[in-house]
Amino acid sequence: MATTITIDIVAIITLWFTTMMAKRNTVTSSYNNTLYIAASAIAMVVIAMEIATILLALYSDASLVIPHRIANVIGFSLTPVLPFLLLLFHCRQFRRSVQLALVICPLIINAGVCILSFDTGWIFFINEQNQYMRGEWFLLPTLVSMFYFILMVAALYRNSNTLDLNDKKSLMPLILLPVAALVVQIVFPSIICLWASIALCLLLYYVFLRELHYKYDIQTGVKTRSAFEKEMHQYAKKARDAVVIVIDINNLKLCNDLYGHGAGDETISYAAQIINQSFSSIGQVFRIGGDEFCVICPKTTLEIVKRVCCKLEQLVATLNAGLSHKISLAYGYALHDSHGGQDIYDAFAQADQAMYSHKAKLKGLSG
């Protein structure tokens, strides 16, 4: 018991520390930062309730029955809230009103049943001697939590634009560890390890998020130049075939001068969005300069890339129909054949030159 309480106190201190770091974080979006802080705060409250229930259960005092029940109501009600918040953190589709209304229903049902358990004993029961017993519906908070974990895993693997495969491999242990601890605690009630493991995972999760900031551009959501250079080095080292596409935003300075830097930033964001929408299924998109992007497409052909570039032009035309400041993209591509004596940097140089040729052609058409 003393060991469990000590571990829980250390877990609360750990969560408080990561919450303070998150509050000072100006890099992550304010929405995601708020979700992370809320998840950490929920975890601290539940751990505090766990400590309270352990201490209250020590005494066979009828006067402690009500606070003992209240602590359990709060703990069981809030347990699924943490995976729910992490689901919203990673899966943007669930933030829309209709999807959010549907996905929040199990959370509301669980909270209602937990509150009613104060008298009914459905989830837990505290008798007049202040003894705790599991109720017939004890597994409900666990099942709701598992529902959100399953949704999160499914959404992460369906949405290839959010994280690449290596990121997902790093994230999966952080999701599965609390699930494993939950199973252990259900099978062996005397082993209380769930919330300590969750506190550890939230700390590691924060480290994971900070590492992503070096990999993904904050403004556009695509990978950074440092990630691009690392990827190029891997291609050069392992001699893998790929098609390299270089894309540049035309007339960005003119857009800034005429419409302001806000419009320029909007143009960059729109450009990144449609580039990612076009190429994410066949390659990785990088922002390698202020107005320049590169896409590396492994194991593909020039014919496929040409079709995707046509799709990109169609998306630009569709987007421009609703914009006052039009977006124009110049692009060029080249094949890196690892068996042809050419390295990936030569292919990049050829793609860059092809992009400038396309840019000159576009200027000739508009001029």
Secondary structure, DSSP 8 states (H G I E B T S, - for coil): -HHHHHHHHHHHHHHHHHHHHHHH--SS-HHHHHHHHHHHHHHHHHHHHHHHHHHHTT---GGGHHHHHHHHHHHHHHTTHHHHHHHHHH-GGGGSHHHHHHHTHHHHHHHHHHHHHHHH-SSEEE-TT--EEE-TTTTHHHHHHHHHHHHHHHHHHH-TTT--HHHHHHHHHHHHHHHHHHHHHHH-TT---HHHHHHHHHHHHHHHHHHHHTTB-TTTSSB-HHHHHHHHHHHHHHT--EEEEEEEETTHHHHHHHH-HHHHHHHHHHHHHHHHHHHTTTSEEEE-SSSEEEEEEET--HHHHHHHHHHHHHHHHHHHTT-SS---EEEEEEEE-TTTT--HHHHHHHHHHHHHHHHHHHHHHH-
